[in-house]
Amino acid sequence: MDNAEVQKKCEDFLRSLGVPGFIIFGWKKGEPVQGQQAEYGVVSSYHQVPKEAAMKGMTWALADFVKRSF
């Protein structure tokens, strides 16, 4: 799937929940070509959430990810 397809599915998913929310979604796009790393895609979407609240949540998620990873 390309980024646009995944973005649409994320937006549809958020609307289907019926509550304000946001999502950050990452996925492996396919198997790596020999000698190269695999490609990954990332999309984000928010539904009826103020941009400031989504940014605060994304900032928290990034900080949490970094803390757990390193």
C-alpha positions as CSV (number, residue, x, y, z in Angstrom):
1,M,0.0,0.0,0.0
2,D,1.2,3.5,-0.6
3,N,1.0,6.4,1.8
4,A,-2.2,7.8,0.3
5,E,-4.1,4.5,0.8
6,V,-2.9,4.1,4.4
7,Q,-3.7,7.7,5.1
8,K,-7.3,7.2,3.9
9,K,-7.7,4.0,5.9
10,C,-6.5,5.8,9.1
11,E,-8.9,8.7,8.5
12,D,-11.8,6.3,7.9
13,F,-10.8,4.4,11.1
14,L,-10.8,7.5,13.2
15,R,-14.2,8.6,11.8
16,S,-15.6,5.1,12.5
17,L,-14.8,5.3,16.2
18,G,-17.2,8.2,16.6
19,V,-14.9,10.1,19.0
20,P,-12.3,12.8,18.6
21,G,-8.8,11.3,18.2
22,F,-5.5,11.2,16.4
23,I,-3.3,8.4,15.2
24,I,0.3,8.0,14.1
25,F,0.8,4.8,12.1
26,G,4.0,3.3,10.7
27,W,4.3,0.2,8.6
28,K,6.9,-1.8,6.6
29,K,6.3,-1.1,2.9
30,G,7.7,-4.4,1.7
31,E,10.8,-6.6,1.7
32,P,14.1,-4.9,1.3
33,V,16.0,-5.0,-2.0
34,Q,19.2,-7.0,-1.6
35,G,21.9,-4.9,0.1
36,Q,19.4,-2.2,1.2
37,Q,17.3,-1.6,4.2
38,A,13.5,-2.1,4.1
39,E,11.4,1.0,3.5
40,Y,8.9,2.2,6.0
41,G,6.0,4.6,5.8
42,V,4.5,6.8,8.4
43,V,1.2,8.8,8.3
44,S,-0.6,10.8,10.9
45,S,-4.2,11.8,11.0
46,Y,-6.5,13.6,13.5
47,H,-10.2,13.9,13.6
48,Q,-12.0,16.6,15.5
49,V,-9.0,17.2,17.8
50,P,-7.4,20.7,18.1
51,K,-4.0,20.7,16.3
52,E,-2.3,21.8,19.5
53,A,-3.7,18.7,21.4
54,A,-2.6,16.4,18.5
55,M,0.9,18.0,18.6
56,K,1.1,17.6,22.3
57,G,0.1,13.9,22.0
58,M,2.6,13.3,19.2
59,T,5.4,15.0,21.2
60,W,4.6,12.7,24.1
61,A,4.5,9.6,21.9
62,L,7.9,10.5,20.4
63,A,9.5,11.2,23.8
64,D,8.1,7.9,25.1
65,F,9.4,6.0,22.1
66,V,12.8,7.5,22.5
67,K,12.9,6.7,26.2
68,R,12.0,3.1,25.6
69,S,14.3,2.6,22.6
70,F,17.5,4.1,23.9
